[in-house]
């Protein structure tokens, strides 16, 4: 009788452990920009948009949302913030 050994998912995860200075694969192409929270007034990093999606939203004048994790509030970014992230 022959036995085979399989790699378990946990051993694969350990071998592909993410380094702290590298984002996970799904986050590689996401851009970050700052937007000011209307509730607390602090600038928050916004990380949910890829370059392609962000440019498409800017070009079509569609809504771009910001989010503050501390206040748990979502808002539409201001016109001045849109101009700041738009390509020159």
VMD Tcl script that builds the backbone (N, CA, C; Angstrom):
set m [mol new atoms 264]
animate dup $m
set s [atomselect $m all]
$s set {name element resname resid chain x y z} {
  {N N UNK 1 A 0.839 -1.174 0.000}
  {CA C UNK 1 A 0.000 0.000 0.000}
  {C C UNK 1 A 0.886 1.240 0.000}
  {N N UNK 2 A 0.561 2.182 -0.870}
  {CA C UNK 2 A 1.345 3.396 -1.009}
  {C C UNK 2 A 0.629 4.541 -0.298}
  {N N UNK 3 A 1.380 5.328 0.404}
  {CA C UNK 3 A 0.802 6.503 1.069}
  {C C UNK 3 A 1.359 7.754 0.418}
  {N N UNK 4 A 0.524 8.759 0.347}
  {CA C UNK 4 A 0.980 10.039 -0.192}
  {C C UNK 4 A 0.837 11.103 0.882}
  {N N UNK 5 A 1.712 12.039 0.818}
  {CA C UNK 5 A 1.676 13.146 1.769}
  {C C UNK 5 A 1.219 14.397 1.040}
  {N N UNK 6 A 0.292 15.108 1.646}
  {CA C UNK 6 A -0.204 16.346 1.054}
  {C C UNK 6 A 0.200 17.529 1.921}
  {N N UNK 7 A 0.413 18.617 1.250}
  {CA C UNK 7 A 0.631 19.857 1.994}
  {C C UNK 7 A -0.708 20.355 2.498}
  {N N UNK 8 A -0.774 20.710 3.725}
  {CA C UNK 8 A -1.997 21.252 4.286}
  {C C UNK 8 A -2.027 22.758 4.069}
  {N N UNK 9 A -3.223 23.343 3.958}
  {CA C UNK 9 A -3.315 24.802 3.749}
  {C C UNK 9 A -2.562 25.617 4.790}
  {N N UNK 10 A -2.509 25.117 6.023}
  {CA C UNK 10 A -1.795 25.881 7.052}
  {C C UNK 10 A -0.306 25.961 6.748}
  {N N UNK 11 A 0.266 24.877 6.202}
  {CA C UNK 11 A 1.689 24.927 5.877}
  {C C UNK 11 A 1.933 25.850 4.679}
  {N N UNK 12 A 0.979 25.921 3.743}
  {CA C UNK 12 A 1.107 26.844 2.627}
  {C C UNK 12 A 1.045 28.286 3.104}
  {N N UNK 13 A 0.142 28.545 4.040}
  {CA C UNK 13 A 0.042 29.903 4.568}
  {C C UNK 13 A 1.340 30.314 5.246}
  {N N UNK 14 A 1.928 29.418 5.975}
  {CA C UNK 14 A 3.167 29.737 6.680}
  {C C UNK 14 A 4.295 30.008 5.692}
  {N N UNK 15 A 4.318 29.256 4.577}
  {CA C UNK 15 A 5.394 29.455 3.616}
  {C C UNK 15 A 5.212 30.746 2.818}
  {N N UNK 16 A 3.979 31.224 2.722}
  {CA C UNK 16 A 3.700 32.453 1.986}
  {C C UNK 16 A 3.352 33.608 2.911}
  {N N UNK 17 A 3.900 33.573 4.086}
  {CA C UNK 17 A 3.583 34.617 5.068}
  {C C UNK 17 A 3.957 35.984 4.519}
  {N N UNK 18 A 3.074 36.934 4.717}
  {CA C UNK 18 A 3.269 38.294 4.203}
  {C C UNK 18 A 4.243 39.052 5.085}
  {N N UNK 19 A 5.162 39.727 4.438}
  {CA C UNK 19 A 6.065 40.597 5.179}
  {C C UNK 19 A 5.320 41.873 5.516}
  {N N UNK 20 A 5.639 42.503 6.653}
  {CA C UNK 20 A 4.918 43.714 7.059}
  {C C UNK 20 A 5.050 44.876 6.088}
  {N N UNK 21 A 6.132 44.928 5.301}
  {CA C UNK 21 A 6.315 46.045 4.382}
  {C C UNK 21 A 5.677 45.785 3.016}
  {N N UNK 22 A 5.016 44.639 2.828}
  {CA C UNK 22 A 4.357 44.316 1.567}
  {C C UNK 22 A 2.852 44.181 1.798}
  {N N UNK 23 A 2.041 44.862 0.986}
  {CA C UNK 23 A 0.595 44.722 1.125}
  {C C UNK 23 A 0.148 43.352 0.621}
  {N N UNK 24 A -1.020 42.877 1.047}
  {CA C UNK 24 A -1.528 41.620 0.505}
  {C C UNK 24 A -1.788 41.755 -0.990}
  {N N UNK 25 A -1.851 40.642 -1.691}
  {CA C UNK 25 A -1.972 40.658 -3.149}
  {C C UNK 25 A -3.177 41.452 -3.626}
  {N N UNK 26 A -4.306 41.360 -2.941}
  {CA C UNK 26 A -5.508 42.067 -3.378}
  {C C UNK 26 A -5.382 43.573 -3.210}
  {N N UNK 27 A -4.373 44.037 -2.489}
  {CA C UNK 27 A -4.214 45.460 -2.209}
  {C C UNK 27 A -3.067 46.102 -2.995}
  {N N UNK 28 A -2.411 45.362 -3.887}
  {CA C UNK 28 A -1.245 45.877 -4.594}
  {C C UNK 28 A -1.551 47.088 -5.452}
  {N N UNK 29 A -2.675 47.088 -6.115}
  {CA C UNK 29 A -2.961 48.139 -7.077}
  {C C UNK 29 A -3.875 49.225 -6.534}
  {N N UNK 30 A -4.101 49.245 -5.245}
  {CA C UNK 30 A -4.969 50.256 -4.652}
  {C C UNK 30 A -4.154 51.508 -4.334}
  {N N UNK 31 A -4.747 52.651 -4.623}
  {CA C UNK 31 A -4.109 53.938 -4.322}
  {C C UNK 31 A -4.606 54.445 -2.977}
  {N N UNK 32 A -3.829 55.292 -2.359}
  {CA C UNK 32 A -4.266 55.935 -1.125}
  {C C UNK 32 A -4.294 57.440 -1.340}
  {N N UNK 33 A -5.258 58.083 -0.701}
  {CA C UNK 33 A -5.329 59.534 -0.711}
  {C C UNK 33 A -5.940 59.979 0.608}
  {N N UNK 34 A -5.744 61.245 0.939}
  {CA C UNK 34 A -6.267 61.782 2.196}
  {C C UNK 34 A -7.593 62.479 1.968}
  {N N UNK 35 A -8.482 62.307 2.939}
  {CA C UNK 35 A -9.748 63.021 2.943}
  {C C UNK 35 A -10.071 63.361 4.397}
  {N N UNK 36 A -10.628 64.537 4.619}
  {CA C UNK 36 A -10.916 64.997 5.973}
  {C C UNK 36 A -12.292 64.526 6.424}
  {N N UNK 37 A -12.332 63.897 7.578}
  {CA C UNK 37 A -13.589 63.419 8.151}
  {C C UNK 37 A -14.436 64.621 8.571}
  {N N UNK 38 A -15.696 64.691 8.135}
  {CA C UNK 38 A -16.538 65.825 8.503}
  {C C UNK 38 A -16.950 65.821 9.976}
  {N N UNK 39 A -16.875 64.670 10.621}
  {CA C UNK 39 A -17.285 64.591 12.017}
  {C C UNK 39 A -16.160 64.990 12.976}
  {N N UNK 40 A -14.982 64.371 12.842}
  {CA C UNK 40 A -13.894 64.641 13.792}
  {C C UNK 40 A -12.885 65.657 13.265}
  {N N UNK 41 A -12.874 65.898 11.942}
  {CA C UNK 41 A -11.965 66.880 11.370}
  {C C UNK 41 A -10.561 66.376 11.107}
  {N N UNK 42 A -10.287 65.098 11.326}
  {CA C UNK 42 A -8.964 64.535 11.074}
  {C C UNK 42 A -8.873 64.017 9.643}
  {N N UNK 43 A -7.663 64.126 9.079}
  {CA C UNK 43 A -7.429 63.561 7.759}
  {C C UNK 43 A -7.286 62.057 7.889}
  {N N UNK 44 A -7.978 61.328 7.022}
  {CA C UNK 44 A -7.935 59.867 7.042}
  {C C UNK 44 A -7.473 59.348 5.690}
  {N N UNK 45 A -6.625 58.328 5.720}
  {CA C UNK 45 A -6.189 57.690 4.480}
  {C C UNK 45 A -7.344 56.895 3.898}
  {N N UNK 46 A -7.588 57.063 2.613}
  {CA C UNK 46 A -8.616 56.312 1.901}
  {C C UNK 46 A -7.902 55.307 1.005}
  {N N UNK 47 A -8.260 54.024 1.126}
  {CA C UNK 47 A -7.493 52.975 0.448}
  {C C UNK 47 A -8.312 52.069 -0.457}
  {N N UNK 48 A -9.553 52.342 -0.697}
  {CA C UNK 48 A -10.419 51.375 -1.356}
  {C C UNK 48 A -10.492 51.415 -2.866}
  {N N UNK 49 A -9.743 52.276 -3.538}
  {CA C UNK 49 A -9.899 52.441 -4.972}
  {C C UNK 49 A -8.642 52.073 -5.733}
  {N N UNK 50 A -8.823 51.360 -6.836}
  {CA C UNK 50 A -7.699 51.120 -7.738}
  {C C UNK 50 A -7.501 52.373 -8.580}
  {N N UNK 51 A -6.373 52.483 -9.223}
  {CA C UNK 51 A -6.094 53.647 -10.084}
  {C C UNK 51 A -7.144 53.749 -11.188}
  {N N UNK 52 A -7.451 52.630 -11.820}
  {CA C UNK 52 A -8.426 52.616 -12.909}
  {C C UNK 52 A -9.802 53.097 -12.435}
  {N N UNK 53 A -10.282 52.561 -11.311}
  {CA C UNK 53 A -11.597 52.954 -10.801}
  {C C UNK 53 A -11.635 54.415 -10.374}
  {N N UNK 54 A -10.576 54.858 -9.732}
  {CA C UNK 54 A -10.526 56.243 -9.278}
  {C C UNK 54 A -10.533 57.211 -10.463}
  {N N UNK 55 A -9.756 56.922 -11.493}
  {CA C UNK 55 A -9.741 57.773 -12.679}
  {C C UNK 55 A -11.095 57.761 -13.388}
  {N N UNK 56 A -11.748 56.605 -13.424}
  {CA C UNK 56 A -13.067 56.508 -14.044}
  {C C UNK 56 A -14.089 57.345 -13.274}
  {N N UNK 57 A -14.049 57.290 -11.940}
  {CA C UNK 57 A -14.969 58.078 -11.118}
  {C C UNK 57 A -14.707 59.580 -11.270}
  {N N UNK 58 A -13.444 59.943 -11.310}
  {CA C UNK 58 A -13.099 61.359 -11.489}
  {C C UNK 58 A -13.550 61.865 -12.858}
  {N N UNK 59 A -13.306 61.072 -13.887}
  {CA C UNK 59 A -13.647 61.483 -15.239}
  {C C UNK 59 A -15.141 61.593 -15.483}
  {N N UNK 60 A -15.914 60.761 -14.820}
  {CA C UNK 60 A -17.363 60.772 -15.033}
  {C C UNK 60 A -18.104 61.606 -13.982}
  {N N UNK 61 A -17.347 62.258 -13.117}
  {CA C UNK 61 A -17.927 63.125 -12.069}
  {C C UNK 61 A -18.836 62.363 -11.110}
  {N N UNK 62 A -18.571 61.071 -10.953}
  {CA C UNK 62 A -19.375 60.273 -10.027}
  {C C UNK 62 A -18.840 60.406 -8.614}
  {N N UNK 63 A -19.657 60.001 -7.669}
  {CA C UNK 63 A -19.366 60.130 -6.242}
  {C C UNK 63 A -18.166 59.263 -5.840}
  {N N UNK 64 A -17.255 59.846 -5.051}
  {CA C UNK 64 A -16.131 59.129 -4.455}
  {C C UNK 64 A -16.304 59.245 -2.947}
  {N N UNK 65 A -16.377 58.115 -2.287}
  {CA C UNK 65 A -16.626 58.106 -0.847}
  {C C UNK 65 A -15.339 58.084 -0.041}
  {N N UNK 66 A -15.396 58.719 1.113}
  {CA C UNK 66 A -14.354 58.643 2.120}
  {C C UNK 66 A -14.936 57.945 3.333}
  {N N UNK 67 A -14.077 57.410 4.179}
  {CA C UNK 67 A -14.542 56.696 5.372}
  {C C UNK 67 A -13.600 56.956 6.534}
  {N N UNK 68 A -14.172 57.203 7.707}
  {CA C UNK 68 A -13.391 57.370 8.939}
  {C C UNK 68 A -13.662 56.165 9.827}
  {N N UNK 69 A -12.622 55.402 10.095}
  {CA C UNK 69 A -12.774 54.196 10.896}
  {C C UNK 69 A -13.050 54.526 12.370}
  {N N UNK 70 A -12.573 55.669 12.834}
  {CA C UNK 70 A -12.774 56.062 14.232}
  {C C UNK 70 A -14.235 56.467 14.471}
  {N N UNK 71 A -14.772 57.297 13.590}
  {CA C UNK 71 A -16.150 57.786 13.732}
  {C C UNK 71 A -17.180 56.845 13.111}
  {N N UNK 72 A -16.724 55.906 12.283}
  {CA C UNK 72 A -17.602 54.997 11.552}
  {C C UNK 72 A -18.599 55.783 10.709}
  {N N UNK 73 A -18.078 56.739 9.939}
  {CA C UNK 73 A -18.919 57.584 9.097}
  {C C UNK 73 A -18.360 57.596 7.672}
  {N N UNK 74 A -19.269 57.622 6.704}
  {CA C UNK 74 A -18.915 57.651 5.294}
  {C C UNK 74 A -19.409 58.975 4.711}
  {N N UNK 75 A -18.635 59.575 3.784}
  {CA C UNK 75 A -19.019 60.851 3.195}
  {C C UNK 75 A -18.505 60.926 1.768}
  {N N UNK 76 A -19.069 61.840 1.005}
  {CA C UNK 76 A -18.571 62.114 -0.336}
  {C C UNK 76 A -17.427 63.108 -0.212}
  {N N UNK 77 A -16.299 62.821 -0.894}
  {CA C UNK 77 A -15.156 63.721 -0.763}
  {C C UNK 77 A -15.481 65.060 -1.421}
  {N N UNK 78 A -14.827 66.110 -0.945}
  {CA C UNK 78 A -15.107 67.468 -1.410}
  {C C UNK 78 A -14.502 67.721 -2.793}
  {N N UNK 79 A -14.942 68.796 -3.406}
  {CA C UNK 79 A -14.437 69.180 -4.724}
  {C C UNK 79 A -12.940 69.491 -4.679}
  {N N UNK 80 A -12.488 70.128 -3.604}
  {CA C UNK 80 A -11.047 70.434 -3.497}
  {C C UNK 80 A -10.229 69.141 -3.345}
  {N N UNK 81 A -10.755 68.144 -2.651}
  {CA C UNK 81 A -10.068 66.858 -2.535}
  {C C UNK 81 A -10.060 66.132 -3.874}
  {N N UNK 82 A -11.139 66.257 -4.634}
  {CA C UNK 82 A -11.178 65.661 -5.979}
  {C C UNK 82 A -10.084 66.268 -6.857}
  {N N UNK 83 A -9.939 67.603 -6.797}
  {CA C UNK 83 A -8.908 68.267 -7.607}
  {C C UNK 83 A -7.512 67.835 -7.160}
  {N N UNK 84 A -7.340 67.623 -5.865}
  {CA C UNK 84 A -6.016 67.230 -5.353}
  {C C UNK 84 A -5.594 65.845 -5.829}
  {N N UNK 85 A -6.536 64.936 -6.007}
  {CA C UNK 85 A -6.167 63.578 -6.436}
  {C C UNK 85 A -6.266 63.383 -7.939}
  {N N UNK 86 A -6.843 64.344 -8.662}
  {CA C UNK 86 A -6.978 64.230 -10.111}
  {C C UNK 86 A -5.610 64.352 -10.771}
  {N N UNK 87 A -5.387 63.590 -11.848}
  {CA C UNK 87 A -4.109 63.706 -12.566}
  {C C UNK 87 A -3.978 65.078 -13.215}
  {N N UNK 88 A -2.776 65.581 -13.249}
  {CA C UNK 88 A -2.537 66.928 -13.799}
  {C C UNK 88 A -2.441 66.935 -15.276}
}
mol reanalyze $m
mol bondsrecalc $m
mol representation Tube
mol addrep $m
